[in-house]
Amino acid sequence: MTMSGNRHEPLFDVHPATGASIEVFFADRRLATFGRGGAGWFWWPRRRGFAPSGPAKGPFPTSYSAYRDGSIRSFSAQGCNGVATTPLEENDRKS
């Protein structure tokens, strides 16, 4: 995860095993056009330098809460190359 001195600058994180990436960013009332009402921290799946690959999720009260939600939802739901994985317990039951 990269952070800078500007408290509202977006940050990116990439999961080292899956390559899944998210951007966490702040949108104030002038920028909050996502139909979610209000300013706050948002996240969406996005590779740096590319358009977002999904809708923005939020608003969240802090950058950490947006990051935590995004990392749990994006990084745990995607396996290698973005393919969804099933929990180990479900695979064991099928055997």
BALOBA-1460 file (C-alpha; in Angstrom, 3 decimals):
// residues 95
<rec num="1" residu="m" x="0.000" y="0.000" z="0.000"/>
<rec num="2" residu="t" x="1.361" y="3.411" z="-0.881"/>
<rec num="3" residu="m" x="0.501" y="6.546" z="1.047"/>
<rec num="4" residu="s" x="1.475" y="10.149" z="0.630"/>
<rec num="5" residu="g" x="1.478" y="13.310" z="2.703"/>
<rec num="6" residu="n" x="-1.790" y="14.607" z="1.235"/>
<rec num="7" residu="r" x="-4.600" y="13.282" z="3.432"/>
<rec num="8" residu="h" x="-7.084" y="13.054" z="0.551"/>
<rec num="9" residu="e" x="-4.801" y="11.665" z="-2.127"/>
<rec num="10" residu="p" x="-5.913" y="8.260" z="-3.492"/>
<rec num="11" residu="l" x="-4.001" y="5.145" z="-2.542"/>
<rec num="12" residu="f" x="-3.599" y="1.852" z="-4.380"/>
<rec num="13" residu="d" x="-2.953" y="-1.638" z="-3.072"/>
<rec num="14" residu="v" x="-2.213" y="-4.844" z="-4.967"/>
<rec num="15" residu="h" x="-2.576" y="-8.309" z="-3.472"/>
<rec num="16" residu="p" x="0.810" y="-10.016" z="-3.952"/>
<rec num="17" residu="a" x="-0.567" y="-13.487" z="-4.699"/>
<rec num="18" residu="t" x="-3.641" y="-12.711" z="-6.812"/>
<rec num="19" residu="g" x="-2.744" y="-9.406" z="-8.455"/>
<rec num="20" residu="a" x="-6.159" y="-8.000" z="-7.489"/>
<rec num="21" residu="s" x="-5.914" y="-4.246" z="-6.929"/>
<rec num="22" residu="i" x="-8.038" y="-1.515" z="-5.391"/>
<rec num="23" residu="e" x="-7.985" y="2.264" z="-5.254"/>
<rec num="24" residu="v" x="-9.201" y="4.079" z="-2.129"/>
<rec num="25" residu="f" x="-10.113" y="7.730" z="-2.641"/>
<rec num="26" residu="f" x="-11.964" y="10.635" z="-1.030"/>
<rec num="27" residu="a" x="-14.896" y="12.329" z="-2.737"/>
<rec num="28" residu="d" x="-16.295" y="15.547" z="-1.294"/>
<rec num="29" residu="r" x="-19.811" y="16.833" z="-1.953"/>
<rec num="30" residu="r" x="-18.720" y="18.361" z="-5.281"/>
<rec num="31" residu="l" x="-17.208" y="15.065" z="-6.444"/>
<rec num="32" residu="a" x="-19.699" y="12.641" z="-4.871"/>
<rec num="33" residu="t" x="-21.640" y="11.806" z="-8.016"/>
<rec num="34" residu="f" x="-21.913" y="8.082" z="-7.391"/>
<rec num="35" residu="g" x="-25.547" y="8.292" z="-6.323"/>
<rec num="36" residu="r" x="-24.607" y="7.281" z="-2.796"/>
<rec num="37" residu="g" x="-25.271" y="10.668" z="-1.170"/>
<rec num="38" residu="g" x="-22.604" y="12.515" z="0.707"/>
<rec num="39" residu="a" x="-18.898" y="12.888" z="0.960"/>
<rec num="40" residu="g" x="-16.530" y="10.271" z="2.293"/>
<rec num="41" residu="w" x="-14.020" y="7.592" z="1.404"/>
<rec num="42" residu="f" x="-14.772" y="5.187" z="-1.433"/>
<rec num="43" residu="w" x="-12.994" y="2.241" z="-3.045"/>
<rec num="44" residu="w" x="-13.254" y="0.389" z="-6.314"/>
<rec num="45" residu="p" x="-11.360" y="-2.364" z="-8.110"/>
<rec num="46" residu="r" x="-8.795" y="-0.593" z="-10.276"/>
<rec num="47" residu="r" x="-5.309" y="-1.032" z="-11.679"/>
<rec num="48" residu="r" x="-3.174" y="2.097" z="-11.576"/>
<rec num="49" residu="g" x="-3.371" y="3.871" z="-14.926"/>
<rec num="50" residu="f" x="-6.547" y="2.077" z="-16.029"/>
<rec num="51" residu="a" x="-10.257" y="2.836" z="-15.713"/>
<rec num="52" residu="p" x="-12.049" y="1.318" z="-12.707"/>
<rec num="53" residu="s" x="-13.288" y="-2.227" z="-13.267"/>
<rec num="54" residu="g" x="-16.382" y="-1.844" z="-11.100"/>
<rec num="55" residu="p" x="-18.606" y="0.686" z="-9.344"/>
<rec num="56" residu="a" x="-17.404" y="2.695" z="-6.350"/>
<rec num="57" residu="k" x="-18.316" y="1.327" z="-2.920"/>
<rec num="58" residu="g" x="-18.944" y="3.754" z="-0.068"/>
<rec num="59" residu="p" x="-18.986" y="6.266" z="1.432"/>
<rec num="60" residu="f" x="-16.952" y="5.226" z="4.477"/>
<rec num="61" residu="p" x="-16.063" y="7.545" z="7.374"/>
<rec num="62" residu="t" x="-12.293" y="6.888" z="7.184"/>
<rec num="63" residu="s" x="-9.754" y="5.832" z="4.577"/>
<rec num="64" residu="y" x="-8.923" y="2.804" z="6.717"/>
<rec num="65" residu="s" x="-12.529" y="1.582" z="6.810"/>
<rec num="66" residu="a" x="-12.765" y="1.929" z="3.011"/>
<rec num="67" residu="y" x="-9.419" y="0.143" z="2.571"/>
<rec num="68" residu="r" x="-10.410" y="-2.639" z="4.957"/>
<rec num="69" residu="d" x="-13.751" y="-3.229" z="3.214"/>
<rec num="70" residu="g" x="-12.103" y="-3.171" z="-0.214"/>
<rec num="71" residu="s" x="-9.298" y="-5.520" z="0.744"/>
<rec num="72" residu="i" x="-11.655" y="-8.011" z="2.371"/>
<rec num="73" residu="r" x="-14.107" y="-7.994" z="-0.529"/>
<rec num="74" residu="s" x="-11.609" y="-7.846" z="-3.410"/>
<rec num="75" residu="f" x="-8.659" y="-9.790" z="-2.139"/>
<rec num="76" residu="s" x="-10.535" y="-12.676" z="-0.500"/>
<rec num="77" residu="a" x="-13.087" y="-13.108" z="-3.308"/>
<rec num="78" residu="q" x="-10.532" y="-13.449" z="-6.109"/>
<rec num="79" residu="g" x="-8.095" y="-16.223" z="-6.675"/>
<rec num="80" residu="c" x="-5.244" y="-16.294" z="-9.145"/>
<rec num="81" residu="n" x="-6.012" y="-14.239" z="-12.277"/>
<rec num="82" residu="g" x="-9.226" y="-12.911" z="-10.732"/>
<rec num="83" residu="v" x="-10.991" y="-16.297" z="-10.765"/>
<rec num="84" residu="a" x="-13.336" y="-16.807" z="-7.810"/>
<rec num="85" residu="t" x="-12.273" y="-19.516" z="-5.401"/>
<rec num="86" residu="t" x="-14.278" y="-21.717" z="-3.055"/>
<rec num="87" residu="p" x="-13.374" y="-22.239" z="0.594"/>
<rec num="88" residu="l" x="-11.304" y="-25.326" z="1.385"/>
<rec num="89" residu="e" x="-14.097" y="-26.844" z="3.500"/>
<rec num="90" residu="e" x="-16.469" y="-26.923" z="0.510"/>
<rec num="91" residu="n" x="-13.843" y="-28.647" z="-1.650"/>
<rec num="92" residu="d" x="-13.271" y="-31.269" z="1.055"/>
<rec num="93" residu="r" x="-16.995" y="-32.115" z="1.196"/>
<rec num="94" residu="k" x="-17.098" y="-32.804" z="-2.558"/>
<rec num="95" residu="s" x="-14.360" y="-35.461" z="-2.339"/>
